[in-house]
């Protein structure tokens, strides 16, 4: 009875803090909307929300600082499943953001979307509960208990640290790109500002700071994309979505987007391979697994997976509806109009390179008329569909402006994109630093290492990766899509063979090393054979090939050269049918 009462009191206190955070964010955004209604300059109104969001998330992470290992690496293992799922959806949305913003050349988004959703389902059904059942802080932490020799453990740590660092750079770039694109901030300033916020989120509080900041980011994202749709619904505008919305409007929007060549259909086999490769990569990706270790038990981890899948589907539907609504509005206001009679928002977007009129940037009626005359369009002739071309990021962020919903909602949309990029970068930075500071220092080198030393090295690694991200983002030297695809491919090739072999009693340390080397080598060769710059389909295919080759190589090695031991049999029994007690208890947990 006492434990039940204490749990109830803890949950009540937690809900109270979350309610306070919700009220704070809602009040701040409400004041911004009030500024918009009383006639404050649109530029000022659109700027306030993104900067407030970054500062608020950084402050939230900083206030959750802790020197307790159990909180820093696992958020105290007391987070309710619903909140963990909400946070996990924010991280997955951050991974998807670069593809949503730049669909051109990335093929059909169906394979990417299905792959991420399937990856979330695998985390909720398999890898997440397995981590929580064993009490491990990370996947490499768990696998190191199965394969204890230095060589395979170094490989695990290297893959975990490298993939996390790559994803951190991608999240960093997503947040910086959004801040620059929506607010017009200088790139060096935006890189420094975002970097400082990431350090404040992940540095003091670790997984605790990341988890609750990601929850806040998910709330901002859902509000930012849901409110414009609600406003349009009240005005009678159809919601362009299949099954749950207006099917005719969705079909029309899809036709318009395909005419603009923002997405292209892909063969079914390629879509399936892309989905499987991305799903395996996501299910073993260290940052995506971080929220799962914060749940109370394995059952809570499964419930968190269900919540994460629901909120990821919700976010995908909101973004799809936003893109489709924007496409319909652009087509309605531009096609059939003469070049000199377009809305000011269209000229403004064209001046920034987000939209082209007759194949050229046009910041006013005169430039639009001249560009269309150069294309042999008669002076009084209306624009055709092929005379307009749009970049996908414009369709995501411009809906409030196109629908004349006010600058406050424009700022809120920007805040949502920035927030999920920031949360992803913070979670990935922590995962990378934890692989170096905890998995390497504590598990590999000395289990007697001081807690303060572990945390100090983890935070030092955070600073180093953040400095690298600041430099690359300021120079705009990286492509977030390629980084995400590379990280997922490497995670699939490097970790899927190890998980499969860990559950094979005959497999031993040498087989694990062979499997991982074969997986990573196969992935690299698959990419090298195709000399063209890799796109997401190629990266997903390479990761899938690496995962299969690694499993086969390790399995053949185990059958040919290894024998089952009592330790390996006990590990498999504890994971599959026991209580998962396969780790020595962490002295700080």
N, C-alpha and C positions, 0 to 999 in steps of 0.2 A: 504493500500500500504506500509505503514511504517513497519507493522508487517511482511509482505512478504519479504521486503528488508532485515530486520534484520534476519529472518530465513535463507535467502540465504547466508548472510554474516557469520552467525554462522556455517552453513553447510560447507561453503568454508574453514573457519578456521579449522574446525574439519577434513575435508578431507586432508588439508595441513599437520596437525600433524600426521595423520595416514600414509600419504605418506612418511613423514620423518622417522617414525618408521619402515615402510617396507624397505626403503632404508638402514637404519641402520642394520637391521637384515640381509638383503640380502648381504650387503657389508661384514659383519662379516663372514657369511657362505661362501661367495665367497673367502675370504682370506684364510679360512681353506682349501677349495678345492685347492687353489693355493699352499699352503704348501704341500698338498698331491702330487701334480703334480711335484713339484721341488725335491721330494725325502726326505721330513722330515720323521722321524720315525713314523711308523703307530700308535704306542701306543700314541704318543703325538697328532697326528692328531685326533684320535678317542676321546681323552679326552677333547679337547678344546671346541667343540660345546656344549656338555652337561653342562659344567660349565659356559660357556658364557650365555647359555639360562637361567639358574637359576638366575644368577646375573642380566641379562637384565630384566627379569620379575619382580624381586624384586625392581630394580631401577625404573621401570615403575610405579609400585604400589606406591612407596614412593613419587615420583614426583607429584602424584595426591592427595596429602594430602589435607584435608579440615576440617574445624570446622563447616561448615554449615550442619544442619540436613538434608536438602533436598538432598544434594550431598552425604552425608555419608550413608544415608539409602535408597536413590533412584537415585543416580547418576544424580541429577538435573532434572530427568524426561524429558530428552531431547535427549536421545540416539536414533539414527536412527534404524528402524526396522531391516535392513539388518545386522547391527553390533550386535544387541541384539541376533538375531538368530544364528549368527556365534559363539558368546560367549556361548550361551545355548548348542550348539552342542558340544563344548569343554567339558562342564560339564557332559553331558550325556556320551560322549566317556570316560571320566575319570571314571564314574560309571561302564562302560562296560569293562574297561581295565583288572581288575582282572579275569574276566571270559574268556576273549580272551587269556590271558597269561597262564591260567591253566584250560584247558578244561577237563582234565582227572577227571572222577568221577562227572562231573557236568551235565551229560546227553547231549542231543542234544542241540547245541547252538541256534536252531531255536526258541524255546519258549522264551529264554532270549532276543534274537534280536527283535522278534515281540513285546514282552512286552515293551521294551524300546522305540521302534518306536511308538507304540500306546500311550505310556505315553507322548511322545513329542507332538503327535497330540492332545491329551486331554488338555495339557497346552496351546497350541496355540488356540484351539477352545473354551475352557471353563474357566479354572481356571486363566490363565494369563490375558485375557481380563476382567474378573470379578475383579481381584485385581486392574488393572489399572483404570477401570471405577470408582471404589469407592475411589481411592486415598490411599488405605491402603499400609503400608510398608511391610506387611506379611500376610499370611493366618490367623494366630492366631490373628493378629491385627484386621482384618476384622470380624472374628467370635466373638471376644470379644464385638463388637458393637451390635451383635444380642443377645448373651447370656451374660448378664452383671454381674451376681452374681459371687462371688469370686470362688466358687467350680468349675464350668465348665471352668472358665478362667484359673485357676491354672492348670487344666488338659490339656488345649490347650498349655499353655506355656511349661509345662513339656514335652509333646510329641514333640513339635517343637525343644526345646533345646536338648533333648536326641537324636532324630533322626539326627539332624545336627551334634552333637558331634560324633556320631557313623560314619557318612559318612566322617567327617573330619579325623578321625583316619584311615579310609580306604584309602582316598586320600593320606594321609601322608605316609601310608605303600606302596602304589603303587609307589609314587615318590622315596622313599628310596630304595625299591627293585630294581627299574630300575637303579638308580644311582649306587648302589652296583653291580648289575649284568652286566651292560654295561661298567663300568669304573674300577671295582675292588676296589673301595674305601672301607675303613673300615666302618662297620655299625654305630658305635657311631659317627664318624665324619659326615657321610652322614645324620644321623638323626638331628644333630645339624645344619648342613648347610641348609637342607631343612626347618627346623623349623624357622630359622632366615629369610629365604626368605618368608615364609608364613606370618610371622608377618609384614614384610615390605609391602607386598601386601595388606593385609586386614586391618591392624591396622591404618595407616595414612589416607587412602582414602575410606575405607568402600566399599560399592557397586560400587562406581566409580572406585576404584583401581581394584576390582575383575573383573568388566565388561571388562575393556580394557586389563587387563592382560590375561583374558580368550580369548579375541579376538586374541591376539598375540599368545597364546598357540595353538589355533585352526589353525592359519596360519602355525606355525612350524610343527604341526602334519600332515597337508595336504601336505606340501612340503616334509616332511621326508618320507612319504609313497608313494607319487605320483612320485617323481623323479626317484627312482629305477625302477618303472614300465615303465616310459617313456624311460629310458635307455635300458631296456630289449626289448621294442618294436622296438627301432631303430636297434637292433641287430637281429630282426626277431623272438624273443621268443614270443610264444602266451600268451595272457593275459587270465589266467584261471578264467573266471567268467561266470555264467549263463546269458542268454539273451543278455547282452551287450558285452560279450567277447567270447572266444573260448570254446564252450560247451564240446567238446571232452576232452580238457585239464582239464577243471573243473571236469568232471566225473572221469578222471584218478586220479586227485589229491584227490578227495573225497574217492575213493577206497583205495588209499595209507594211508590216514589219518585214515580211519576206520580200516585198517589192523594193524596200530600202536595203536589202541584202545584209541585214543585221544578224540573221541566222539562216543557216542552210540545213536542209534535211540530210541525214546521214543514214547509211545502211544499217539495218537492224543488228547485224552481227557486230558492227563497230560500236553501236550504242550499248549492247550487252557487255562487250569487253571493257568499254570505258566505265560502265557502272560497277562491274565486279572489281576492276583494278582500284578505283577510287574507294569503294566500300572497304576493301581489305586494308588499304592504307589508312583510312580514317579510323577503323576499329582498333588499330594498333598505334595510333599517333599519340605521343605523350601528352601534349596540351589538351587534346580532346578527352583524354581519360582522367585528367586531373580532378574534375568535379566529382567523379564517381567515388574516389577514395574518401570524400568528405561525408558520405552517407552513414547512417547508423549501423546498417548491416547489409548482407547480400540482398535480402528481399527489398529493402529500401532502394538499393542500386537498380534493381529491376523496375521498380515503380518510377524512379527517376528517368530511366530510359524511355518509358511510355510517355512521361511528361515532355521529355526532350523531343520525341518524335512528333507529338501534337504541336508543340510550339514551333518546331522547324517547319512543319507543314503550313502552319498559320503564317509564318513569316514569308515562306515561298509564295503563298497565295496572295498576300498583300503586295509583295513586290511585283508579281505578275500582273495583278490588277492595276497597279500604278503605271507600269510600262504600257499596258494595253490602253488605259484611259488616255495617257499622254499622246499615244500614237493616233488615237481617234480624234482628239482635239486638234492636234497639229494638222492632220489631214483635212478636217472640217474648215479650219480657219485659213488654210493656205491654198489647197487645191481648189481651182475654180475662181480664185481671185487674181487680179492683175498684180504684177510685181510691186507696184508702188502703193498698193492699198492693203498691205499686210499689217497685222497688229505690231505694236512696238516691241512686244516680248519676242517676236520672231526675229526682228532686226537685231535686237540685243544679243540673242543667242547666236545669230550668224556672225556678228562682230567678234564673238569669243571663240569662233571655230567649232561650235557645237552643232551647227546647222548650216547647210549650204543651199543657196538659191541659184538655180541654173548653174551649178557647179562652182560657185564662187562665194567667198565671204562678202556679205553686204550689210553695212551698218546703217543703211537708210534707204529710202525709196529710189533715189537717183542711182545708187550703186546697183540695186537690184534690177532696175530697168536696163542699165547698161550691160549687166551680165547676161540678161535674157536676150537682148538684141544681138549680142555677140554669138549667142547660140541659135540665131535665126528664128527667134520667136517674134511674131508680129507685135507691134507696139501695144495694141489694145487686146491682145489675146490673153486669156486666163492661163494660169499655171496648171500644168499637168502633174500627175503623181510622180513621173520620172524627173521633174524639174526640182523636186525637193529631196534632199538627203539629210539624214539625222544620225548623230552619234547616240549610242545606247545610254550613256551616262546622262545625257540631256533628258531622255524619257523618264529616267528614274527620279531626277531631282527637280524637274520643272513643272510638275503637275499643279502645285498651288498657284504658281505664276500664270500658267496657261489658262487655268480655270478661274483666275481672279479671286482666289480664296484668301489672299493677304500674305504679307511678308512674314508674319509670325509662323504660319504653317510651313513656309519655305525653310525658315530657320530650324523648325522642328524636324523636318525630313533630313536636313543636313546633320543635325545632332545625332539622329539615329545611325546614320552611316558611319560617322566619326566614332561614335560610342562603341559599336561592335568591332571596328578595326582596333581601337584602343584596348578593348578587353582581350581580343585575340593576341595582340602583341604582348600584353602583360602576362597572360597565361603561358604563352610560349617562352617568354624570357625566364619565367620562374621554372618551367620544366627543364630548360637548358641548364640553368644554374644549378638546379637540384641534381641533375645527372652528374655534374662535376663536383658539387660540394657534398652531396650525400652519397650517391651511388658509388662514386670513385673514392672519395676520402674515407667514408665510414665503412661501407660494406666491403670495399675492395682492399683498402690499405690497412685500416686499424679500427676495429670495433670499439676500441677504448678512446677514440677521438673525442675531444671535448665538444660539447654542444655549441659553445661559443665559437669554436674554430670552424665547425661545420657551417654555421650560419654566416660567419664572416666570409668564408670562401664562396658560399652561394651568392652573397650580396656583391662580392667583388666581381664574380662572373656576370652578374646582372649589369653592372656598370660597364663592363667591357663590351658586351653585346649591344647595349643601348648606344654606346659611342659609335660602334660600327653602323648601326641602323641610322643614326643621325647623319653620319657622313654620306651614306649611300642615298638616303631619302633627299637630303639637301641637294645632291647632285642629280637626282632623278635618274639614277644609273641602273635601276632594277625594274623588272616587270613582275608584278605581284602574281599574275596568273602562272607564269613559268615557275616561280618559286613554290607556290602551293602545289602544283602538279609534281614538281621534283621531290618535295618533301613527302607527299603521299606515296609516290612510287618507291622511294627509298625505304619508307616505313614498311610497306607491304613486302618488299624483297628482303629486308633485313630482319623483320620480326615474325612474320607469318611462319616461316620455316621453324623458328625457334619454339613458337607456341605449339605447333604440331608435334615436334620432336619431344618437347617437354612432357607431352601426354602419351608418349610411346615408351614403355618401361625399358625396352632394350637400348634406347638411345643414351649415349654418354657424352662427355665433354668433347671428345674428338669429332663425333658425329654432328654435334651442334655447330662446331666451328666450320666443318665442311659444308653443312647446310647453309649457314649464313654467307660464307664466302661464295658459294655457288649461286645463291640468290642475288647478291649484289653484283657479281660478275656478269650474270645473265642479263640483269637490268641494264648494265653499262653497255654490253655488247649490242643489245637490242637497239639502244639509242644511237650507238656509233654506226651501225649498219645503215641507218637512214641518215644521210648527211645533211638533210634540211633541218632548220631550227625546230626543235620539238614543240608540238602543241599539246594540249591536254589529252587528246586521244592517244598520241604516241607515248606520252609519259604513263598514262594509265595502263596501256598495253604492256609497256616495259615492266612496270611494277607487277602486273599479273603474271607475266612470264617468269620474272625473278622469283615470285612466291612459289609457283608450281615447281620450277627447277630446283629451288632450294629444298623444298619438301622431298622431292624425289631423290636428290643426291644424299641428303641426310638419312632418309629412310633406307636406301640401298646400303649405305655405309653401316648403319646400325644392324641391319640383317646379316651383313657379311662379316663384320669384324667385332661386334660388341655383344655383350651378354647382360641380361637383366640382373640388377643388384637389389639388395633389400632396400637400400635408400631410394632408388628410383621407383621401385614398386610402391613403397610407402607414400612417396610424393604423389604419384598418380592416384592412389586410393584416397588420400586426403583431399585432393582437388575435386575428384569426381563424386566420391561417396562419403567422405569424411567431413570434418569440421574445418578443413583448410589450414590446420596448424602446421605449416611447413617452414615458417620463419622463426629464427630466434627473436625474442622480443626486443624491440628497440628500447634502449635504456631511457630515451627521452619521450617515448610515446605514452 
